[in-house]
Amino acid sequence: MVQSATAKELFNLSGRVAIVTGGSVGLGRQMAEGLAEMGANVVLCARKKERCEQAAEELRLLGVKTLALGCDVKNPDQVQAVVNATVSQFGRIDILINNAGTSWGAAVEEMRLEHWNKVIETNLTGTFLFSQAVGKVMVPQRRGKIINIASVAGLRGAPPEFQAIGYHASKGGIIAFTKDLACKWGIHNIQVNAIAPGWFPTNMSQVVIERNKDAFLGKIPLRRFGNDHDLKGAAVYLASDASDYVTGHVLVVDGGQTA
Ligand SMILES: NC(=O)c1ccc[n+]([C@@H]2O[C@H](COP(=O)([O-])OP(=O)(O)OC[C@H]3O[C@@H](n4cnc5c(N)ncnc54)[C@H](OP(=O)(O)O)[C@@H]3O)[C@@H](O)[C@H]2O)c1
């Protein structure tokens, strides 16, 4: 018989091991902090290793262990190196957040193939490469949580003022990838879910948000942008035992923008 657990136990991440790609700044940093606050040890990776080291140092103050690694998610060898380093340091991987992402703004008619490819390879192929490499650890463990960071941009189109078709396509792809992988790896007790954030001011979004502030706010029922902790709850929930019967889900965190 399965033993009953309290809600506090279900959300507890003490001793769990999480990799957060792009965990150095922005939404990745926020989610890594949320997991660390619930007790998880966190591995942060991105291309700029110094920013990962800085974030890792700050998160260590929460009393957890951290590891900072340089990695381009487009590069299979570098992805494998992060997985190897994590297993050698911690012996397992419980949680993967595929958060690293990029965008490119250009009209569809003008979008250069190299820019389209960069966005698809970072957002979608990077998610595939990390899931594949981490899956090889999670499958034999017979447990794991994969959280893919999509976007409301993956759920619907945008008017002609907002031109980032590669970004929309990559995020729609991440949602389809999440659902299919959930169907494939359910038999291994691995839950695969996505979070679709709305507008959060970060390096990536700041300029667009500033330029369109009033128009955006008018379409958000809660009349504000996402803040420095609005994603923590969704990340902790999908990383924890509290979501053990949830897989293939897209959790929208957008202030009601797509309601
Ligand atoms: N901000 C929003 O409003 C919003 C809304 C919906 C979804 N999202 C999604 O949230 C995620 C985080 O975005 P953010 O807003 O926090 O942006 P951000 O502040 O620009 O952070 C992006 C992170 O991804 C890393 N990264 C970029 N390319 C990478 C690569 N090739 N390999 C490894 N790491 C890479 C960056 O570090 P390096 O540059 O050092 O590699 C950085 O850590 C993205 O997937 C984004 O699409 C954001």
The ligand as an SDF file (V2000), in Angstrom:
LIG
                    3D

 48 52  0  0  0  0  0  0  0  0999 V2000
   10.8330   36.9300  -19.7260 N   0  0  0  0  0  0  0  0  0  0  0  0
    9.6890   36.5890  -20.2210 C   0  0  0  0  0  0  0  0  0  0  0  0
    8.7580   37.4040  -20.3060 O   0  0  0  0  0  0  0  0  0  0  0  0
    9.4630   35.1730  -20.6810 C   0  0  0  0  0  0  0  0  0  0  0  0
    8.1630   34.7950  -21.0280 C   0  0  0  0  0  0  0  0  0  0  0  0
    7.9120   33.5000  -21.4320 C   0  0  0  0  0  0  0  0  0  0  0  0
    8.9520   32.5840  -21.4910 C   0  0  0  0  0  0  0  0  0  0  0  0
   10.2140   32.9690  -21.1600 N   0  0  0  0  0  0  0  0  0  0  0  0
   11.2630   31.9660  -21.2490 C   0  0  0  0  0  0  0  0  0  0  0  0
   11.9690   31.8870  -20.0330 O   0  0  0  0  0  0  0  0  0  0  0  0
   13.2840   31.3900  -20.2640 C   0  0  0  0  0  0  0  0  0  0  0  0
   14.2820   32.3120  -19.5740 C   0  0  0  0  0  0  0  0  0  0  0  0
   14.2100   33.5790  -20.1980 O   0  0  0  0  0  0  0  0  0  0  0  0
   14.5190   34.9450  -19.4270 P   0  0  0  0  0  0  0  0  0  0  0  0
   13.4000   35.8470  -19.7310 O   0  0  0  0  0  0  0  0  0  0  0  0
   14.9040   34.6660  -18.0390 O   0  0  0  0  0  0  0  0  0  0  0  0
   15.7580   35.4420  -20.3070 O   0  0  0  0  0  0  0  0  0  0  0  0
   17.2580   35.8830  -19.9210 P   0  0  0  0  0  0  0  0  0  0  0  0
   17.2460   36.7180  -18.7030 O   0  0  0  0  0  0  0  0  0  0  0  0
   17.7940   36.4130  -21.1930 O   0  0  0  0  0  0  0  0  0  0  0  0
   17.9730   34.4960  -19.5530 O   0  0  0  0  0  0  0  0  0  0  0  0
   18.2650   33.5500  -20.5230 C   0  0  0  0  0  0  0  0  0  0  0  0
   19.1590   32.4910  -19.9060 C   0  0  0  0  0  0  0  0  0  0  0  0
   19.4080   31.4760  -20.8890 O   0  0  0  0  0  0  0  0  0  0  0  0
   20.8280   31.3310  -21.0340 C   0  0  0  0  0  0  0  0  0  0  0  0
   21.1180   30.9190  -22.4160 N   0  0  0  0  0  0  0  0  0  0  0  0
   20.7890   31.5580  -23.5700 C   0  0  0  0  0  0  0  0  0  0  0  0
   21.2580   30.8760  -24.6330 N   0  0  0  0  0  0  0  0  0  0  0  0
   21.8920   29.7780  -24.1220 C   0  0  0  0  0  0  0  0  0  0  0  0
   22.5980   28.6930  -24.6980 C   0  0  0  0  0  0  0  0  0  0  0  0
   22.7570   28.5820  -26.0240 N   0  0  0  0  0  0  0  0  0  0  0  0
   23.1240   27.7530  -23.8940 N   0  0  0  0  0  0  0  0  0  0  0  0
   22.9840   27.8520  -22.5350 C   0  0  0  0  0  0  0  0  0  0  0  0
   22.3290   28.8360  -21.9350 N   0  0  0  0  0  0  0  0  0  0  0  0
   21.8010   29.8010  -22.7220 C   0  0  0  0  0  0  0  0  0  0  0  0
   21.4140   32.6860  -20.6610 C   0  0  0  0  0  0  0  0  0  0  0  0
   22.7640   32.6250  -20.2310 O   0  0  0  0  0  0  0  0  0  0  0  0
   24.0270   32.8050  -21.2420 P   0  0  0  0  0  0  0  0  0  0  0  0
   23.7170   33.9820  -22.1050 O   0  0  0  0  0  0  0  0  0  0  0  0
   25.1870   32.9800  -20.3370 O   0  0  0  0  0  0  0  0  0  0  0  0
   24.1210   31.5250  -22.0220 O   0  0  0  0  0  0  0  0  0  0  0  0
   20.5090   33.0280  -19.4690 C   0  0  0  0  0  0  0  0  0  0  0  0
   20.9430   32.3310  -18.3240 O   0  0  0  0  0  0  0  0  0  0  0  0
   13.4370   31.3340  -21.7870 C   0  0  0  0  0  0  0  0  0  0  0  0
   13.2100   30.0200  -22.2490 O   0  0  0  0  0  0  0  0  0  0  0  0
   12.3410   32.2530  -22.2790 C   0  0  0  0  0  0  0  0  0  0  0  0
   11.9270   31.9420  -23.5910 O   0  0  0  0  0  0  0  0  0  0  0  0
   10.5050   34.2420  -20.7620 C   0  0  0  0  0  0  0  0  0  0  0  0
  1  2  1  0
  2  3  2  0
  2  4  1  0
  4  5  1  0
  4 48  2  0
  5  6  2  0
  6  7  1  0
  7  8  2  0
  8  9  1  0
  8 48  1  0
  9 10  1  0
  9 46  1  0
 10 11  1  0
 11 12  1  0
 11 44  1  0
 12 13  1  0
 13 14  1  0
 14 15  2  0
 14 16  1  0
 14 17  1  0
 17 18  1  0
 18 19  2  0
 18 20  1  0
 18 21  1  0
 21 22  1  0
 22 23  1  0
 23 24  1  0
 23 42  1  0
 24 25  1  0
 25 26  1  0
 25 36  1  0
 26 27  1  0
 26 35  1  0
 27 28  2  0
 28 29  1  0
 29 30  1  0
 29 35  2  0
 30 31  1  0
 30 32  2  0
 32 33  1  0
 33 34  2  0
 34 35  1  0
 36 37  1  0
 36 42  1  0
 37 38  1  0
 38 39  2  0
 38 40  1  0
 38 41  1  0
 42 43  1  0
 44 45  1  0
 44 46  1  0
 46 47  1  0
M  CHG  2   8   1  16  -1
M  END
$$$$
